Amino acid sequence: MFNDRKLDSETTVIRAGNESDFKKIYDATMQVLFKVAYRVVGDEEAAEDLVHDSLIKMHEKNLEFPSIDDAKYWLIRVVKNASLNYAKRKGRERRAYEKALHEDRRQVDSGETEYLKNDSQKRVMAALEKLPQNLKMVLVLREYAELNYKEIGRVLGITEGNVKVRVFRAREQLSKLIGEEDVYLP
């Protein structure tokens, strides 16, 4: 089937540095490697480059494999990792670009908007003070301390389900006390 060489008794070895073995590996793996890379990066050119870079790395290191399948599995891992790194790098670059692009677009609120915001905050704080202590505490921990339900449960010594119920009831009572139409939401 393959033009393999035998070393030390019966061990079959595929050498990536050998041109005919490299061609066999390339032919057997190129399609699957491209599919893996493309699914991760979503760009045909980048996927092809990542696959070729991985094949070149294997060739330059003159790696040896017991079979074509072993070479394929090694290459899939290399291509997957290279693709994930590429995707992360592109994501960081895109976020940095978007941040730089939108960085200096500050919005200045009008005097009326500032007044409405301050008024709404005062009304919410006054309504919060009217809530029973157990409901007030879960809302404060959830909205102001930004704890999740599990963390709130640990802090208060109650179950996560009980926390969810209290948060729901607290929000319900708060909206009744404030009156939803009377609050300014930017």
Residue pairs with C-beta under 8 A, 6 or more apart in sequence:
2 14
2 24
2 68
3 20
4 12
4 13
4 14
5 12
5 13
5 15
6 12
7 13
11 66
12 66
12 67
13 64
13 65
13 66
14 21
14 24
14 25
14 64
14 65
14 66
14 67
14 68
14 70
14 71
15 21
15 62
15 63
15 64
16 22
16 25
16 58
16 59
16 61
16 62
16 63
16 64
16 65
16 71
17 59
17 62
17 63
22 55
22 59
24 68
25 55
25 58
25 65
25 68
25 71
25 72
25 75
26 55
28 68
28 71
28 72
29 55
29 68
29 71
29 72
29 75
29 76
30 51
30 55
32 72
32 76
33 51
33 54
33 55
33 75
33 76
33 79
34 47
34 48
34 51
36 76
36 79
36 80
36 83
37 46
37 47
37 48
37 50
37 51
37 79
37 80
37 82
37 83
38 44
38 47
40 47
40 80
40 83
40 84
40 86
40 87
41 47
41 50
41 83
41 86
41 87
41 90
46 86
47 83
50 79
50 82
50 83
50 86
51 79
53 82
54 75
54 78
54 79
54 82
55 75
57 78
58 71
58 74
58 75
58 78
63 71
63 74
65 71
65 74
109 117
113 184
113 186
116 184
117 184
117 186
119 184
120 183
120 184
120 185
123 178
123 182
123 183
124 174
124 178
124 183
127 174
127 177
127 178
128 136
128 139
128 140
128 174
129 136
130 177
131 139
131 170
131 173
131 174
131 177
134 166
135 166
135 169
135 170
135 173
136 170
137 156
138 152
138 156
138 163
138 166
138 167
138 170
139 167
139 170
139 171
139 174
141 147
141 151
141 152
141 155
141 156
142 149
142 152
142 167
147 155
149 160
149 163
149 164
149 167
150 160
152 163
153 159
153 160
153 162
153 163
156 163
158 166
